[in-house]
Amino acid sequence: MKTVEENNEIVQEQNAYVPGPYIGREESWMDFNYRVLEEAFDKTNMLMDRFKFLAITASNLDEFFSVRIAGILDQVSVGYTKKGLNGKTSKEELKILNKMTHEFMRHQYSCLNKSLIPEMEKQGIKFVEYQELNKDEKNFVDDYFLNFCLPVITPQAIDASRQFPLINSGSTYLIVQLANPEHKKKKKKDHEDLWAFIEIPKILDRIIALPGKDSKNYIFIEDLIKERVAEFFPGYKVKNVSEFRVARNADLDIDEDDAEDLLIEIEKEVQKRKFGSVVRLEITKDMNKKARKNLVKWLSIDEEDIFESTGPLDLKAFMKFSGLEEFEDLRKPRWKPQPSADFYKKDDLFEVIREKDRLISHPFESFDTVVDFVRNAARDPNVLAIKQTLYRVSGDSPIIDALIEAANNGKQVTALVELKARFDEENNIEWAKTLEKAGVHVIYGLPGLKIHGKAILVVREEDGEIRRYVHMATGNYNDDTASLYTDIGLFTANESIATDISMLFNKLSGYSQFDMWHKISVAPDGLRNTFYELIDREIENVKKGEEGYIFAKMNALIDDGIINKLYEASQAGVKINLVVRGMCSLVPGIKGVSDNIEVHSIVGEFLEHSRIYYFYNGGQEEYYLSSADWMQRNLNRRIEILFPVEEDSTRDKLKSIIDTVWNDTIKTRFIDSKGNYRRIDKRGKVLLNSQDQFCLEATQNYKTAQSKYLEELSQRQPAEY
């Protein structure tokens, strides 16, 4: 007779793993944008921060249409009928997303018109129409129109000799309907009207501040131009003026295998992007039928691709508006990243890293330490070589400056510049050319793959021997986004990791099939299998009667292989806690399928960007950081790096980050068993905003380092000063 344990084991073997349901990728993305919009509605946020969140939702939606919706439309156009994870065809998915987007935009403008503007007016701030202006204000805007708008703007007519103009993606336009003077004595027909376009220049302020000592009045530039539009068409009668904007397909179509020069090929494709097919037409609700009908014809779009607004187009304008100096008291003070306590007043960064590994958490700790690492390496006579990956860098990058300085100082400098980083192609092309001119060995990515992993390798001669120093990170080497995104970087002089990173750079720059890594795991060759093995190990430990636990934090979880493996682990009894900022196709909490899985999402002041992976491993805990999300593109089509965090001090710091993130109660939503996102019930719980907590800890750590330094300084003999 079998024991209970044996019977249970047999039951587990007989009950085959049951795959769970999935949330569609694009639907999950819309859920994410709703969470951002909730922050715009949230009255606990300061007013101008709420405007900022509204602007972010608009920016997100633009990219969503230019990339994701554009991709689905391409699938529909070629008759692609394969169903996605959620069981929907592309055509079915498009119909769902169309409905969701219309509803989302309704909520956007409800937030603006019913919540933000009334609250703004309580503060004495007002958006005014031209007709509402007093004499001084009218004189001011009229002068502005004559001095700036009239000289800068070029109207574009449509007739037999002037073809339909290029309508730039993302720009706001006026479509102007004019009476044809040649038909004054004839019966007018629809086709006899004349039409012209005016592009609202992005070089001019979209929202204009009006004069007045105590005035807080503002006017949208398109309202001013609409009022004075006849001055662009002297001798013609303006019958109607309406606003619109379009989004175009922004995907690049690059045949990398046949491209003799990838840089030139990408430059060509970036130029073609402006001619991509129109995937969305936004219009104001008051646009007349003739203008609407003509736009549909000229832009070759369907009615379902038209989205009406009940307010100003392009809500991204509120990003700049919310940051105006005069609104400083209406937004949360901008966080100033604190210097790293580990490196405070340390002249020799290499000595600090040799002592032990160092973990830095951005934006709570300053990115300056990373810049200093490269800059010091550039100036150190003992440094022989610097190698670095570059995916997205800022427009005025101190990292690039440091690499150029290193090359000028005779160092061997190699930069792997990913030219295919979407929407950063032009910026990266320019940086690649600049680096090459300085003598840097530049590698333009690999055919079919994006180099997304983040790593710096510094090779230094010390006492006649070679010593290597490494920085690896979850985020880009971009000093701008480092103050806005949460990311984690590791400095180490660990020889095994240094060997791995050195071999990785050799593999990417030359010919090598090396994949026998000591510490790291690399996509696309082995990272997927590494994750599978780590999850399987937790499953096996539970089957042995031990505890199994997985924690993972990432931007997106949409890979079906990983999701199925997590469902399998849940059914085996492994406890799984996930923090997924954006898209999540996994549905937690379903009995018998995913009831051991919980999923949180944090939307706060900073964009959650770090990727953290933890496995209990029978008590021999393993901590990892990575550049990779659990997405097909990261595991199959990108060069990504997963690296361990092994020293006690860095593991303790990472564990504290994990605990704080998971226990956030203020900015966290969780997914219920029906796939809905809900706020954490705060009753009986400690109120915790994880990002605010990290700011507080960074400040305290810096002050402690300052105090310690001053104390040591005071104890030195006078001769030491």
Protein Blocks (a to p, Z undefined) as FASTA:
>chain_A
ZZfklmmmmmmmmmccdddddddfklmmmmmmmmmmmmmmmmkbcfklmmmmmmmmmmmm
mmmmmmmmmmmmmmmmnopabdcfkopafklmmmmmmmmmmmmmmmmmmmmmmmmmmmmm
mnopacddfklpcfklmmmmmmmmmmmmmmmpccddddfklccddddehiacdddddddf
klmmpccdfklpccddddddfkbcfbdcdedjklccdcdfklmmmmmmmmmmghiacfbd
cdddddddfbdcddfklmmblmlmmmmmmmmmmmpccfbdcddfklcfklmmmmmmmnop
afklpccdfbdehjllmmmmmmpmklmmmcccdddddddfklgoiablmlmmmmpccddd
dfkbcfklmmmmmmmmmmmmkbmbdcdddfbdcfblfklmmmmmmmmnopacdddddfkl
ghilmmmmmmmmmmmmnopacdehjehiacfbdcddddddeehiacddddddfbdcdfkl
mmmbccdddddfbfklmmmmmmmmmmmmmccfbfbdfkbccdfklmmmmmmmmmmmmmmm
mmnopacddddddfbdcbfklmmmmmmmmmnopacddddfklcfbdghiehilmmbccdd
dddfbdcfbdcdddfklopacddddfbdcdfklmmmcccdddddfbfklmmmmmmmmmmm
mmpcklpccddfkopacdddfehpacddfklmmmmmmmmmmmmmmmmmmmmmmmpcfklZ
Z
